[in-house]
Amino acid sequence: MADLKTLREQMANAATEARSLLDQANTIKDEARATELEAQHDKAMADFDAIQSKVERMERMEAIEQRALEANEAEQRAKRDAKRPGVDPAEVRQGGDIDYRNAFHQYLRAQGQKGDMTAEARAVLEAGFTPVEQRAQTTTAAAGGYTVPTELMNILVRSMAAWGPMYNEDVATVITTSGGNQITMPTVNDTTVTPVAHTEGATLTDTGAKDVVFGQKILGSFAYDTQWLRVSKELADDSIFAMEQLLGDLLGERLGRIANLQLTTGVGTTAPTGIVTASSLGNTTAAGLSITADEVIDLLHKVDPAYRTSPKAAFMFNDNTLSVIRKLKDGSGDYLWNMGNIQQGVPGSLLGYRYHINQAMPSIPGAAAATKIMLFGDFSKYYVRKVGAPLIGALQDKDFWPGFGVAGYVRFDGQLADAAAVKHMITKATA
């Protein structure tokens, strides 16, 4: 398999080839040849996207392996520095002190029967894990299972961020609270109010016409769960995979998809108010099923310069929309999209701004009439309220026995504090 350096070079070559093909297609007069060149361009960009996906996977795997290596080195240092006396010989054969992950594996294989676990594993489990209810009328540890170790919670959060830009604190402004009580955010927009000319010696008027008008946004907490994922005893006993990481990835992806969907297109009141829902009108396309370079530029300038200078100012659209944007040129013949520097890790940009791919948004081509297909603005004005961290619980009772169940749970909300900060492009009312 090619290394990262080689793959980045292949990405750069694919992008250069695609750019050259598109230039030829735009200048050639032979329509048949132009169509052929455009098809070759699309294939080159498909190759670019496929290689980019490989690069992202390899970078993620390298990061995971590095974290695992660092965790293992830290564990070995701890064993050398503070080896406890009286370690059971069986535990020595297993590698000495038991960490959360090994204790959790013992819990799975023991099917919740703590008597079938080693004393050290029970101590780690009870000291480091949070009890989960087994029946509605009790919350004691003896009545239920245990949540998985801290490592799995990190996997869960990481997977959620990877599956949706709106849950990522690098995109929006994130507020994390321990409880789910409502948070009131005062709002004010004084940008249209101006002072008046003053006449020497005149008394200042006091009509109230220039009073500051305040408003407020409410951040609540909406809960979502994955439902139970049933795991058989045979799988827990025999699997060669790190089940906690596999389950964390799967449940993180499920929670990530619903979080991103609701924070993108949630209707409010019964769900978060999504960024698309809350955004204000920027411009409307002239055609129902296509966009032009001028319309993208118009959207950018519909947002006040005060917001455009924000570090979190960006575009947002579906990946299929990006495939259309990549072919657009401005009046000088320059492409709106810049592929960046792949080998140096510099991301692509649009009109000098970064962009976020959000698959929860509708796309061109394929969008219906009067559909919001693109956003631009200061995403720091969109507030994501997270209630604690996402949870994952493992539970065994008569419904799952002799297997067990695993489920994920998350609470969050979202509000755009200033509608002028983020504006949308919408397709015209008739296709």
Stockholm file with secondary structure:
# STOCKHOLM 1.0

chainA/1-431         MADLKTLREQMANAATEARSLLDQANTIKDEARATELEAQHDKAMADFDAIQSKVERMERMEAIEQRALEANEAEQRAKRDAKRPGVDPAEVRQGGDIDYRNAFHQYLRAQGQKGDMTAEARAVLEAGFTPVEQRAQTTTAAAGGYTVPTELMNILVRSMAAWGPMYNEDVATVITTSGGNQITMPTVNDTTVTPVAHTEGATLTDTGAKDVVFGQKILGSFAYDTQWLRVSKELADDSIFAMEQLLGDLLGERLGRIANLQLTTGVGTTAPTGIVTASSLGNTTAAGLSITADEVIDLLHKVDPAYRTSPKAAFMFNDNTLSVIRKLKDGSGDYLWNMGNIQQGVPGSLLGYRYHINQAMPSIPGAAAATKIMLFGDFSKYYVRKVGAPLIGALQDKDFWPGFGVAGYVRFDGQLADAAAVKHMITKATA
#=GR chainA/1-431 SS CCCHHHHHHHHHHHHHHHHHHHHHHHHCCCHHHHHHHHHHHHHHHHHHHHHHHHHHHHHHHHHHHHHHHHHHHHHHHHHHHSCCTTCCHHHHHTTSSCCHHHHHHHHHHTTTCGGGSCHHHHHHHHHHCCBCCSSTTCCCGGGSCBBCCHHHHHHHHHHHHHTCGGGCTTTSEEEEESSCCCEEEEEECCTTCCCCCCCTTCCCCCCSTTCCCEEEEEECCEEEECCCEEECHHHHHHCCSCHHHHHHHHHHHHHHHHHHHHHHHCBSSSSCBCHHHHCEEEEECSSSSCCCHHHHHHHHHHSCHHHHTSTTEEEEECHHHHHHHTTCBCTTSCBSEECCBTTTTBCCEETTBCEEECTTSCCTTTCCTTCEEEEEEEGGGEEEEEESCCEEEEECSTTTTTSEEEEEEEEEEEEESCGGGEEEEECCSCC
#=GC SS_cons         CCCHHHHHHHHHHHHHHHHHHHHHHHHCCCHHHHHHHHHHHHHHHHHHHHHHHHHHHHHHHHHHHHHHHHHHHHHHHHHHHSCCTTCCHHHHHTTSSCCHHHHHHHHHHTTTCGGGSCHHHHHHHHHHCCBCCSSTTCCCGGGSCBBCCHHHHHHHHHHHHHTCGGGCTTTSEEEEESSCCCEEEEEECCTTCCCCCCCTTCCCCCCSTTCCCEEEEEECCEEEECCCEEECHHHHHHCCSCHHHHHHHHHHHHHHHHHHHHHHHCBSSSSCBCHHHHCEEEEECSSSSCCCHHHHHHHHHHSCHHHHTSTTEEEEECHHHHHHHTTCBCTTSCBSEECCBTTTTBCCEETTBCEEECTTSCCTTTCCTTCEEEEEEEGGGEEEEEESCCEEEEECSTTTTTSEEEEEEEEEEEEESCGGGEEEEECCSCC
//
